[in-house]
Amino acid sequence: MSAAERARQAGRAHQREPQIEGLTIERYAEVMAYRRHFPAARATEVLLRLGIQPARWDAATRGWGTAMSSALARDEPEILTRFAKALATQERRLREFPPRIESLGEPVAQQGDIDGARAFEGERAAERPSYLRDEAASAPREAASAPWPAPPAEPAPGALRNLHGTAEMSRFVPRPALPFQELDPAREPSKKR
């Protein structure tokens, strides 16, 4: 079989592959890996550089999420396995050879949503250093009256996890005496000569 025939067969197999918004489960997992690799503030830019409109991505996320949850309910793990394998493979590649966001390609124009385009520009502007931004510099801060900051406020009730019922372990943690501390004769190890 020639390379051209194998390519045609692969193309026909790819066309038979289930797609949601033009994304196979493997491509969906790869794009998700890219979105997880780059900062969340650049999520829209990642999509546009990969040639995917944000509205199309949202629809694909809903569609593939529904497909995977129904496959899980039917106890048919094939689609979940393919997703997990593609996601793990792409994440490993991104960890081993981290790309720059510019290497993903030129961003496609965002269709329809003028506010979305402004948001994309806002994301890019927020990443620029303050001396390169167009807006005016903020007013200088007033000097603090005290040379040190105020102590932090007490946490709100319920903000800390409930630790009642946990064991007190501090007496089991070995704490050797430091050179500037006096030794407790009861704890001092016996010296053998």
C-alpha positions, 0 to 999 in steps of 0.5 A, a space after each residue: 500500500 502506498 503512502 498516498 493510499 494510507 493517507 486517503 484511508 486515514 482521511 476517511 477514518 478521520 471523517 468518520 470520527 465523531 466530532 463536535 464543533 469540528 473537534 474530535 475527542 483527541 483534538 479537544 483534549 489537545 486544545 484543553 492541554 494548551 489552555 491549561 499550560 498557558 495562564 488563564 488570562 491568555 485563554 482566549 488568545 490560546 484558542 484564537 491562535 489555535 484557530 478556534 473561536 471561543 463560542 465554538 470552544 464553549 459549544 464543544 466543551 458542552 458537547 464533549 462533556 455531555 458525551 463523556 458523562 453519558 459514556 460514563 453512565 453507560 459504562 463505556 470507557 472508550 471515549 474517556 480513555 481516548 480523552 485521558 490518553 490524548 490529554 496526558 500525552 499533550 500535557 507531557 509534551 508541553 512540560 518537556 518542551 514548553 512552547 512560547 504562545 507565539 509559536 501556536 500561530 497567528 490569532 484568527 480574528 474573533 467573529 461577531 463579538 466586538 466586546 470579546 475582541 475588546 476583552 482579548 485586547 484587554 488581556 494582552 494590555 494587562 500583561 504589558 508592563 505599566 510603563 508600556 500601557 496607554 493609560 495614565 500612571 496611578 497617583 503616587 501612594 501617600 507615605 505611611 505614618 508607621 515604619 512597619 505595616 499593621 498586623 494582619 486582620 483576624 480571619 473570619 470565623 469559618 475561614 479556617 478549617 475545623 481542626 477539632 479532633 486532630 491529634 496534638 503531635 508537638 511532643 513527638 516531634 524531636 527538637 534538638 537544642 540550638 547552640 544558644 539555648 540551655 539544655 534541660 538536664 532531664 533531656 540531656 543525653 548521657 555522655 559516655 567516655 
